[in-house]
Amino acid sequence: MIHYHGTPITPISELYSLAGRNFCVSHASPDQIKKVHEIGQSVLIDNGAFSKWKTGKKTNWSKYYDFCAKWLDYKTTWAIIPDEIEGDENTNKSLVTQWPLNTWQAAPVWHLHESLSYLRWLCDRFVKVCFGSSGQYSQPGTQAWHERIIEAFELISDSNGKMHNHIHMLRGMQFCESLYPFASVDSTDVARNHNRPQNTALKLVKRWDQFQCPAIFNESAIRDFYKLRDKRQKTFFDLRGKYERRVSKMVKRI
């Protein structure tokens, strides 16, 4: 797994202390992109859609394409294809098809509320695909979120759980120790929290970078780890609860 640490990280001395690490630079805040290419192992370029959406700023995808074209000369750099946070599936699919640069250094975003057939379509066309929490699955770690992630990995892994795509979990650093086979994650945790008295940027990065996800998707192990019951299985307690609710309704009618 590759851990991408979001920028800007200030003061600059804190950034330089992370030489040799992996960085994520948003098009919404690109000031340190030259520096991270000088000191980093690899760089992820975020399209900035989420940041611009939160602040009400408009997107200019033509400028983003030009920005990416320059930095993708570094072959260890890759970029997230434009997406609309509140756009529908057709809108985002159109943005994917409009991507003018090479595809092996680019990754589209599959928003969790979008269809599984669209995820399949993306995985058939791109090596790298990003997962973005959204809609009814906007809160990572909930029962609904876990079930949706499991559905997605069931679809795109083979019968032995092996992965043929590089799956990046957007804002997913908290899952770098999970049992999901994420190939990479990103977070701005270091940029936001390194200035606390007990922290330094390097200390936080070392804490995150030591963790790795497995290479294979194993649903039963994931359910055991998160104490998730298979929603397709009915237990005695489910049936008893259903029976008790029916009896309660009958009593109320009487």
Beta strands, then each sheet from edge to edge (+ up, - down):
strand 1: 2-6
strand 2: 22-26
strand 3: 42-46
strand 4: 77-80
strand 5: 106-107
strand 6: 109-111
strand 7: 128-132
strand 8: 166-169
strand 9: 184-187
sheet 1: 5+ 4+ 3+ 2+ 1+ 9+ 8+ 7+ 6+
end
